[in-house]
Amino acid sequence: MTRPPGIDDLSAFGPPEKPSSALLVDVPYWQRRLSELAKRHHVPGAVLGIARGTRIDVIAYGVLNQATGMTATSDSLFQIGSITKVWTATLAMQLVDEGALDLDAPIADVLPALRLADLQAAEQVTMRHLLAHTSGIDGDVFTDTGRGDDCVERFVGQLDEAAQNHLPGATFSYCNAGFVLAGRVIEQLTGVSWDHALRERLCVPLGLEHTVTLPEEALRFRTAIGHDSTGDQPPRPVPVWGLPRSQGPAGLITATAADVLAFTRLHLSGGRAPDGARLLSPSAAQAMTEQQVELPDTQTLGDSWGLGWIRFGWDGHRLIGHDGATLGQAAFLRILPEHDLAVTLLTNGGAAKDLYRDLFGEVFAELAGVSMPEPPRPPAEPVTVDARQHLGRYERAGTRIDIFDRTSGLWLRHTTTGPLAHLVPAPVQETVLVPVSDSQFVVQYPDSPSWIPVTFYTLPTGESFVHHGMRATPKVS
């Protein structure tokens, strides 16, 4: 892998670069910027959290629910979506520390009854594959297996119905189902549900009193609901608040910004709780930040993946973090260890990613002198390519992508299928593919000004994929 100059593997556990007097954040200024930018991007409600050292500042804007007018406050809870995966990875690494789990041993050693669509994959897949999204299991399976404590176990019992899109380790493809499987391993080794393990092993020792996993727990607090919109219509509350409970280990934490940042402190401190208790070894915390796999597309999120963490190269500096998206909610977390700086943004609708780009670009430039990379965009001069080999249909669980020719050029049709199809405002979207090279393109969907990469590639074994939205979707016709 080629890294930006000056970026080394993280040594995240040293003292802050700046003295404590420099840790103060101009809260009124960032309140104005959050309000201005959230209005520009039609985000109903948002909370920005900034942690420098042990100091945490939280700023709120807007409403938690357009229908009720409930205002967002610094102690409001939002769904953090897939940021949950870092918490699940942390639980797994605790078990590695305890000698109960080997990252490179087959999962079948812990779950001998494991069945996958591919028998070879079932025998080979490891926890490292799961935490780095290289298992090849079709990742967007959202089977509702009920509300009981056995829902994760029941979900994993049906994983043989999910396609095996590639063999373990062959490529990267973002995989929610793999993290549910990781959650089941945690349950098997701890003897309790994933929710209980999270609470007892992380939330209680870290003092996270506003972090929950179940909707009945969220009701105890001031909690956001997601919003969506179609065309020029204003954001409106989504008809369903959350995903099925079986998705817990992949993305069902609901929390305040302060609790999210308190969790990051565990990693920045080398694995210690606020009272000094060791919850994670320094070597385990460090291992989570180290590169496991380079990404086929290095522009959508980071340039590589660790164990749970996404790795970002910004302006010659190494950051870690994660994003999360649920039904009408989006969350963002970025950590710059060398400055002891962590920033999170929790939102409930609108063009949240565009708000993130504008706001985090300003925050990291102002507080750390670090510039965010420019977003992908079409080349300045049109590029002529022969893209006929990319024509056809690509499909995986929840998504069908058709690449076809029109007189105006190559087009992409993205169709959401399965259980989520009726929960998204526009299940079918079409957009022109703008070429960057023979294998690299960018697209722009109607609901956002952002350009999104589309990458075509073929594995050494001959299988063809399109990489879009961090997923590797295999060509089927």
NORDA-V579254 format. One record per residue. RES is the residue in three letters. SS is DSSP state (~ for helix, > for strand, _ for the rest). OMEGA is omega in degrees with one decimal (999 if undefined). D_LAST is the distance of its C-alpha to the last C-alpha in Angstrom with 1 decimal. Layout:
((RES & SS & OMEGA & D_LAST) (RES & SS & OMEGA & D_LAST))
This chain:
((MET & _ & 174.8 & 31.8) (THR & _ & -177.5 & 33.8) (ARG & _ & 173.1 & 35.8) (PRO & _ & -177.9 & 37.8) (PRO & _ & 174.2 & 41.4) (GLY & _ & -179.0 & 43.7) (ILE & _ & 175.5 & 41.2) (ASP & _ & 172.5 & 42.1) (ASP & _ & -171.3 & 41.0) (LEU & _ & 163.9 & 42.7) (SER & _ & -163.8 & 46.2) (ALA & _ & -166.7 & 46.2) (PHE & _ & 177.8 & 49.4) (GLY & _ & -179.8 & 52.1) (PRO & _ & 176.5 & 54.4) (PRO & _ & 178.9 & 53.5) (GLU & _ & -175.8 & 53.9) (LYS & _ & 174.7 & 55.9) (PRO & _ & -173.9 & 59.3) (SER & ~ & 180.0 & 59.4) (SER & ~ & 179.8 & 61.1) (ALA & ~ & -176.1 & 58.0) (LEU & ~ & -177.9 & 55.8) (LEU & _ & 179.3 & 56.9) (VAL & _ & 178.5 & 54.3) (ASP & _ & -173.6 & 55.4) (VAL & ~ & 179.1 & 54.2) (PRO & ~ & 179.7 & 55.5) (TYR & ~ & -178.0 & 53.6) (TRP & ~ & 172.4 & 50.3) (GLN & ~ & 178.3 & 51.0) (ARG & ~ & -177.2 & 51.3) (ARG & ~ & 177.1 & 48.1) (LEU & ~ & -179.1 & 46.1) (SER & ~ & -178.6 & 47.4) (GLU & ~ & -176.0 & 46.9) (LEU & ~ & 177.9 & 43.3) (ALA & ~ & 176.8 & 42.3) (LYS & ~ & -179.1 & 43.7) (ARG & ~ & -175.4 & 41.8) (HIS & _ & 172.7 & 38.5) (HIS & _ & 177.0 & 39.3) (VAL & _ & -175.8 & 39.3) (PRO & _ & -178.2 & 41.5) (GLY & > & -178.2 & 42.8) (ALA & > & 173.5 & 42.5) (VAL & > & 177.7 & 44.5) (LEU & > & 177.1 & 44.8) (GLY & > & 179.8 & 46.2) (ILE & > & 177.7 & 47.6) (ALA & > & 173.5 & 49.0) (ARG & > & -170.1 & 51.2) (GLY & _ & -179.9 & 52.8) (THR & _ & -179.6 & 53.8) (ARG & > & 178.9 & 54.3) (ILE & > & 174.0 & 51.8) (ASP & > & -177.5 & 51.9) (VAL & > & -175.6 & 49.8) (ILE & > & -176.4 & 49.5) (ALA & > & 177.9 & 48.3) (TYR & > & 164.7 & 47.3) (GLY & > & -173.9 & 46.6) (VAL & > & 177.0 & 46.0) (LEU & > & -177.3 & 44.1) (ASN & > & -179.3 & 43.5) (GLN & _ & -176.8 & 43.8) (ALA & _ & -177.2 & 44.9) (THR & _ & -177.6 & 47.8) (GLY & _ & 179.1 & 48.7) (MET & > & -174.5 & 49.1) (THR & > & 174.1 & 49.5) (ALA & _ & 178.5 & 47.7) (THR & _ & -177.0 & 50.2) (SER & _ & -179.7 & 50.1) (ASP & _ & 178.0 & 50.0) (SER & _ & 177.8 & 47.1) (LEU & > & 174.3 & 44.2) (PHE & > & 171.7 & 40.5) (GLN & > & -179.9 & 37.3) (ILE & _ & 173.1 & 36.4) (GLY & ~ & -170.9 & 32.8) (SER & ~ & 167.9 & 31.2) (ILE & ~ & 174.0 & 34.4) (THR & ~ & -175.6 & 35.1) (LYS & ~ & 177.7 & 33.0) (VAL & ~ & 176.7 & 35.7) (TRP & ~ & 177.7 & 38.2) (THR & ~ & 177.2 & 36.2) (ALA & ~ & 178.5 & 35.9) (THR & ~ & 176.0 & 39.7) (LEU & ~ & 179.3 & 40.4) (ALA & ~ & -179.1 & 38.4) (MET & ~ & 171.9 & 40.4) (GLN & ~ & 179.8 & 43.6) (LEU & ~ & 172.8 & 42.8) (VAL & ~ & 177.1 & 42.1) (ASP & ~ & -176.3 & 45.6) (GLU & _ & -178.5 & 47.1) (GLY & _ & -178.8 & 45.7) (ALA & _ & -173.7 & 43.8) (LEU & _ & 174.8 & 40.3) (ASP & _ & -177.5 & 38.9) (LEU & _ & -172.2 & 36.0) (ASP & _ & 174.6 & 34.7) (ALA & _ & 178.4 & 35.3) (PRO & > & 174.9 & 32.7) (ILE & ~ & -179.0 & 32.5) (ALA & ~ & 174.9 & 33.0) (ASP & ~ & 178.6 & 36.5) (VAL & _ & -178.4 & 37.3) (LEU & _ & -175.2 & 35.0) (PRO & _ & 179.4 & 35.2) (ALA & _ & -177.1 & 33.5) (LEU & _ & 175.1 & 30.3) (ARG & _ & 173.0 & 27.2) (LEU & _ & -178.9 & 23.6) (ALA & _ & 179.2 & 20.4) (ASP & _ & -176.6 & 20.7) (LEU & ~ & 179.2 & 24.3) (GLN & ~ & 178.7 & 24.5) (ALA & ~ & 179.7 & 23.6) (ALA & ~ & 179.4 & 26.2) (GLU & ~ & -172.3 & 28.8) (GLN & ~ & -169.4 & 28.0) (VAL & _ & -177.5 & 27.4) (THR & > & 175.5 & 30.5) (MET & ~ & 177.7 & 32.1) (ARG & ~ & 176.4 & 31.5) (HIS & ~ & -176.6 & 27.7) (LEU & ~ & -174.9 & 28.0) (LEU & ~ & 179.6 & 30.4) (ALA & _ & 176.4 & 28.4) (HIS & _ & 178.0 & 24.9) (THR & _ & -176.2 & 23.5) (SER & _ & -175.9 & 23.2) (GLY & _ & 177.0 & 19.4) (ILE & > & 178.1 & 20.0) (ASP & _ & -163.5 & 17.9) (GLY & _ & -173.1 & 20.5) (ASP & _ & 175.1 & 20.5) (VAL & _ & -174.0 & 21.7) (PHE & _ & -178.8 & 24.8) (THR & _ & 176.9 & 26.2) (ASP & _ & -179.2 & 29.7) (THR & _ & 172.7 & 31.9) (GLY & _ & -173.4 & 35.2) (ARG & _ & -176.3 & 38.0) (GLY & _ & 178.2 & 39.8) (ASP & _ & 179.4 & 40.4) (ASP & _ & -172.9 & 38.0) (CYS & ~ & 178.9 & 35.0) (VAL & ~ & 177.2 & 33.5) (GLU & ~ & -179.4 & 34.2) (ARG & ~ & 177.4 & 32.6) (PHE & ~ & -179.3 & 29.4) (VAL & ~ & 178.0 & 29.1) (GLY & _ & 179.2 & 29.8) (GLN & _ & -175.7 & 26.5) (LEU & ~ & 177.0 & 24.3) (ASP & ~ & 176.1 & 23.0) (GLU & ~ & 177.5 & 20.9) (ALA & _ & -178.5 & 19.1) (ALA & _ & 170.7 & 16.1) (GLN & > & -171.9 & 16.9) (ASN & _ & 173.5 & 14.4) (HIS & _ & 179.0 & 16.4) (LEU & _ & 179.9 & 19.8) (PRO & _ & 176.9 & 22.9) (GLY & _ & -174.3 & 24.0) (ALA & _ & 179.3 & 20.9) (THR & _ & 178.9 & 20.3) (PHE & _ & 170.6 & 21.5) (SER & _ & -175.4 & 19.9) (TYR & _ & -165.8 & 22.3) (CYS & _ & 174.5 & 22.9) (ASN & ~ & -177.5 & 25.1) (ALA & ~ & 178.5 & 24.7) (GLY & ~ & 178.7 & 26.0) (PHE & ~ & 172.0 & 29.1) (VAL & ~ & 175.7 & 29.8) (LEU & ~ & 176.1 & 29.7) (ALA & ~ & 177.3 & 32.1) (GLY & ~ & 178.5 & 34.3) (ARG & ~ & 175.3 & 34.5) (VAL & ~ & 178.2 & 35.7) (ILE & ~ & 178.0 & 38.3) (GLU & ~ & -177.5 & 39.4) (GLN & ~ & -175.3 & 39.7) (LEU & ~ & -179.7 & 41.9) (THR & ~ & -179.5 & 44.0) (GLY & _ & 179.3 & 44.5) (VAL & _ & 178.3 & 43.9) (SER & _ & 177.7 & 41.1) (TRP & ~ & -179.8 & 39.1) (ASP & ~ & -178.6 & 41.0) (HIS & ~ & 178.3 & 44.3) (ALA & ~ & 178.4 & 43.5) (LEU & ~ & -177.4 & 42.6) (ARG & ~ & -173.0 & 45.8) (GLU & ~ & -174.9 & 48.1) (ARG & ~ & -178.0 & 46.8) (LEU & ~ & -172.2 & 46.0) (CYS & ~ & -178.1 & 47.2) (VAL & ~ & -179.2 & 50.7) (PRO & ~ & 177.8 & 51.6) (LEU & ~ & 179.4 & 50.3) (GLY & _ & -177.1 & 52.1) (LEU & _ & -174.2 & 49.0) (GLU & _ & -179.2 & 50.6) (HIS & _ & 176.8 & 48.0) (THR & > & -175.4 & 44.8) (VAL & > & 179.1 & 43.3) (THR & _ & -175.1 & 40.2) (LEU & _ & -177.6 & 40.9) (PRO & ~ & 179.0 & 41.4) (GLU & ~ & 173.5 & 44.8) (GLU & ~ & -179.9 & 45.8) (ALA & ~ & -179.2 & 44.6) (LEU & _ & 178.4 & 46.7) (ARG & _ & -172.6 & 49.8) (PHE & _ & 176.2 & 49.1) (ARG & _ & -165.4 & 48.4) (THR & > & -178.5 & 44.6) (ALA & _ & 167.5 & 42.0) (ILE & _ & -179.4 & 39.5) (GLY & _ & 177.8 & 36.2) (HIS & > & 170.9 & 35.8) (ASP & > & 180.0 & 33.0) (SER & _ & 177.0 & 33.1) (THR & _ & 179.7 & 31.3) (GLY & _ & -178.7 & 32.1) (ASP & _ & -178.6 & 35.7) (GLN & _ & 177.0 & 36.8) (PRO & _ & 178.5 & 38.8) (PRO & _ & 178.9 & 37.4) (ARG & > & -179.5 & 38.0) (PRO & > & 178.2 & 38.0) (VAL & _ & -177.2 & 34.8) (PRO & _ & -179.6 & 35.1) (VAL & _ & -174.2 & 34.4) (TRP & _ & -172.2 & 36.2) (GLY & _ & 177.7 & 34.2) (LEU & _ & 178.7 & 31.3) (PRO & _ & -176.7 & 31.9) (ARG & ~ & 179.7 & 34.4) (SER & ~ & -179.3 & 32.0) (GLN & ~ & -175.8 & 30.5) (GLY & ~ & -175.9 & 34.0) (PRO & ~ & -179.8 & 33.5) (ALA & ~ & -175.8 & 30.4) (GLY & ~ & -175.2 & 32.1) (LEU & _ & 175.3 & 34.9) (ILE & _ & 171.4 & 38.0) (THR & > & -170.8 & 40.1) (ALA & > & 170.8 & 42.9) (THR & _ & 175.8 & 45.2) (ALA & ~ & -179.2 & 44.8) (ALA & ~ & 179.2 & 47.9) (ASP & ~ & 176.7 & 46.5) (VAL & ~ & -178.7 & 43.2) (LEU & ~ & 175.5 & 45.5) (ALA & ~ & 175.2 & 47.8) (PHE & ~ & 179.9 & 44.9) (THR & ~ & -179.8 & 44.1) (ARG & ~ & 176.3 & 47.7) (LEU & ~ & -177.4 & 47.2) (HIS & ~ & 179.0 & 44.8) (LEU & ~ & 179.8 & 47.0) (SER & _ & 179.4 & 50.0) (GLY & _ & 173.0 & 48.6) (GLY & _ & -177.9 & 48.1) (ARG & > & 172.9 & 51.4) (ALA & _ & 179.8 & 52.1) (PRO & _ & -179.7 & 54.6) (ASP & _ & 178.5 & 57.4) (GLY & _ & 179.6 & 56.6) (ALA & _ & 180.0 & 55.0) (ARG & > & 178.1 & 52.3) (LEU & _ & -176.5 & 49.0) (LEU & _ & 179.8 & 46.8) (SER & _ & 175.7 & 47.9) (PRO & ~ & -179.3 & 47.8) (SER & ~ & 178.1 & 45.6) (ALA & ~ & 177.5 & 43.0) (ALA & ~ & 178.3 & 43.0) (GLN & ~ & -178.5 & 42.7) (ALA & ~ & -179.9 & 39.8) (MET & ~ & -178.1 & 37.8) (THR & ~ & -173.5 & 38.0) (GLU & _ & -175.6 & 37.0) (GLN & _ & 174.2 & 33.7) (GLN & _ & -176.8 & 31.3) (VAL & > & 172.2 & 28.1) (GLU & > & -173.2 & 27.3) (LEU & _ & 174.2 & 24.6) (PRO & _ & 177.7 & 21.5) (ASP & _ & -175.3 & 22.7) (THR & _ & -177.9 & 26.5) (GLN & _ & -177.0 & 27.2) (THR & _ & 176.5 & 26.0) (LEU & _ & -179.2 & 28.5) (GLY & _ & 177.8 & 30.2) (ASP & _ & -178.0 & 29.7) (SER & > & -177.3 & 29.6) (TRP & > & 172.9 & 30.0) (GLY & _ & 173.9 & 33.0) (LEU & _ & -174.6 & 33.6) (GLY & _ & -177.0 & 33.0) (TRP & _ & 164.3 & 34.1) (ILE & > & 179.4 & 32.0) (ARG & > & -177.3 & 33.8) (PHE & > & 171.6 & 34.5) (GLY & > & -178.9 & 36.2) (TRP & > & 168.0 & 38.3) (ASP & _ & -179.8 & 40.9) (GLY & _ & -179.2 & 41.6) (HIS & > & 178.5 & 41.9) (ARG & > & 174.7 & 39.8) (LEU & > & 168.6 & 39.0) (ILE & > & 179.5 & 37.4) (GLY & > & 176.7 & 36.1) (HIS & > & 172.6 & 33.4) (ASP & > & 175.8 & 32.1) (GLY & > & 176.9 & 31.6) (ALA & > & 175.6 & 30.0) (THR & _ & -177.6 & 30.5) (LEU & _ & 178.4 & 31.0) (GLY & _ & 176.8 & 32.6) (GLN & _ & 179.0 & 34.2) (ALA & > & -177.3 & 33.5) (ALA & > & -175.7 & 35.5) (PHE & > & 179.2 & 36.0) (LEU & > & 175.5 & 38.0) (ARG & > & -177.7 & 38.9) (ILE & > & 175.9 & 41.6) (LEU & > & -171.8 & 43.5) (PRO & ~ & -175.4 & 45.4) (GLU & ~ & 176.0 & 47.7) (HIS & ~ & -177.2 & 49.1) (ASP & _ & -173.6 & 49.0) (LEU & > & 175.3 & 47.1) (ALA & > & -177.3 & 44.6) (VAL & > & 176.3 & 43.3) (THR & > & 177.2 & 41.3) (LEU & > & 178.9 & 40.3) (LEU & > & -174.2 & 39.6) (THR & > & -178.8 & 38.4) (ASN & _ & 173.6 & 37.6) (GLY & _ & -179.1 & 35.5) (GLY & _ & 179.2 & 35.3) (ALA & _ & -172.0 & 33.7) (ALA & ~ & -178.7 & 34.6) (LYS & ~ & 178.1 & 32.7) (ASP & ~ & 172.9 & 34.5) (LEU & ~ & 178.2 & 37.8) (TYR & ~ & -176.1 & 37.0) (ARG & ~ & -178.7 & 36.4) (ASP & ~ & -173.1 & 39.6) (LEU & ~ & -178.6 & 41.8) (PHE & ~ & 175.1 & 40.8) (GLY & ~ & 179.6 & 41.1) (GLU & ~ & -176.2 & 44.7) (VAL & ~ & -176.5 & 45.6) (PHE & ~ & 175.5 & 44.6) (ALA & ~ & -176.4 & 46.1) (GLU & ~ & -172.5 & 49.3) (LEU & ~ & -176.6 & 49.8) (ALA & ~ & -178.3 & 48.5) (GLY & _ & -177.2 & 48.2) (VAL & _ & -179.0 & 44.5) (SER & _ & 173.7 & 42.1) (MET & _ & 178.0 & 38.6) (PRO & _ & 175.4 & 35.9) (GLU & _ & 179.3 & 34.9) (PRO & _ & 176.5 & 31.7) (PRO & _ & 177.5 & 28.6) (ARG & _ & 178.9 & 28.9) (PRO & _ & 177.2 & 27.8) (PRO & _ & -178.5 & 29.6) (ALA & _ & 177.2 & 32.9) (GLU & _ & 179.9 & 32.0) (PRO & _ & -179.6 & 28.6) (VAL & _ & 177.2 & 26.3) (THR & _ & -178.3 & 24.5) (VAL & _ & 171.8 & 21.3) (ASP & _ & -172.8 & 18.6) (ALA & _ & -176.5 & 15.5) (ARG & ~ & -178.6 & 13.2) (GLN & ~ & -178.9 & 11.4) (HIS & ~ & -178.0 & 10.4) (LEU & _ & 177.3 & 8.8) (GLY & > & -177.5 & 5.5) (ARG & > & 176.7 & 5.2) (TYR & > & -173.2 & 7.1) (GLU & > & 172.2 & 9.2) (ARG & > & -178.5 & 12.5) (ALA & _ & 175.5 & 15.7) (GLY & _ & -173.7 & 17.1) (THR & > & 169.5 & 14.6) (ARG & > & 180.0 & 11.5) (ILE & > & 176.6 & 10.9) (ASP & > & 175.9 & 9.6) (ILE & > & -174.7 & 10.5) (PHE & > & -177.3 & 11.9) (ASP & > & 166.5 & 15.0) (ARG & > & 180.0 & 18.4) (THR & _ & -179.9 & 21.7) (SER & _ & 179.1 & 22.7) (GLY & > & -178.6 & 20.0) (LEU & > & -178.7 & 16.7) (TRP & > & 175.7 & 16.2) (LEU & > & 172.2 & 14.8) (ARG & > & -178.6 & 14.6) (HIS & > & -178.4 & 15.4) (THR & > & 172.9 & 15.8) (THR & > & -177.6 & 18.0) (THR & _ & 175.0 & 17.5) (GLY & ~ & -172.6 & 19.7) (PRO & ~ & -176.3 & 23.5) (LEU & ~ & -173.7 & 23.7) (ALA & ~ & -177.7 & 22.2) (HIS & ~ & -178.1 & 25.7) (LEU & ~ & 179.3 & 27.5) (VAL & _ & -174.5 & 26.0) (PRO & _ & -178.1 & 27.5) (ALA & _ & -176.2 & 24.4) (PRO & _ & 177.4 & 21.3) (VAL & > & 178.2 & 19.2) (GLN & > & 176.8 & 19.9) (GLU & > & -179.5 & 18.9) (THR & > & 179.5 & 20.1) (VAL & > & 175.0 & 20.2) (LEU & _ & 179.6 & 19.0) (VAL & > & -174.8 & 22.1) (PRO & > & 170.5 & 21.7) (VAL & _ & 174.5 & 24.0) (SER & _ & -179.8 & 22.7) (ASP & _ & -177.3 & 19.7) (SER & _ & -176.3 & 18.0) (GLN & > & 178.6 & 20.1) (PHE & > & 170.7 & 20.1) (VAL & > & 177.9 & 22.1) (VAL & > & 178.2 & 21.7) (GLN & _ & -179.7 & 24.5) (TYR & _ & -173.8 & 24.3) (PRO & _ & -172.1 & 27.0) (ASP & _ & -177.5 & 28.8) (SER & _ & 175.1 & 29.7) (PRO & _ & -175.8 & 31.0) (SER & _ & 171.5 & 29.2) (TRP & _ & -174.9 & 26.5) (ILE & > & -178.8 & 23.7) (PRO & > & 172.0 & 21.8) (VAL & > & -174.9 & 18.1) (THR & > & 175.6 & 17.4) (PHE & > & 178.4 & 14.5) (TYR & > & -178.5 & 15.2) (THR & > & 178.0 & 14.4) (LEU & _ & 177.3 & 16.5) (PRO & _ & 179.5 & 19.0) (THR & _ & 171.5 & 17.3) (GLY & _ & -179.0 & 14.1) (GLU & _ & -179.4 & 11.7) (SER & > & -178.3 & 10.3) (PHE & > & 162.0 & 11.3) (VAL & > & 179.1 & 12.6) (HIS & > & -174.3 & 16.1) (HIS & > & -176.9 & 17.5) (GLY & _ & 178.6 & 20.4) (MET & _ & 179.2 & 21.1) (ARG & > & 172.7 & 18.0) (ALA & > & -178.1 & 15.3) (THR & > & -175.1 & 12.0) (PRO & > & 176.5 & 9.4) (LYS & > & -177.6 & 5.9) (VAL & _ & 177.4 & 3.8) (SER & _ & 999 & 0.0))
